[in-house]
Amino acid sequence: MGLSPFDRRLLTEGLAYFTAPRLASLLDLLGTNDGERLATLTAMLRNSSEDEVEDLTDLVERALARVARERSRAARREADPDRS
């Protein structure tokens, strides 16, 4: 059984998501607007243990630091392409 054009598009888009995931899907799960997202996230944190909150905080801090380093490197490469 072959894939329809629709199936191929879904497969391609699905694979693309895993090669370059975005926060949009996660934000959509939390709610449709900032107020809903804030309320959902607040409830999740309120119902989490201190260890879970600390783990999340550590993970987010490490991820933000990694992104900052990567963006800084990319900006330096863009500013001076011969330096690679």
Secondary structure, DSSP 8 states (H G I E B T S, - for coil): ----HHHHHHHHHHHHHHHS--THHHHHHH-SSHHHHHHHHHHHHHTS-HHHHHHHHHHHHHHHHHHHHHHHHHHHHHH-GGG-
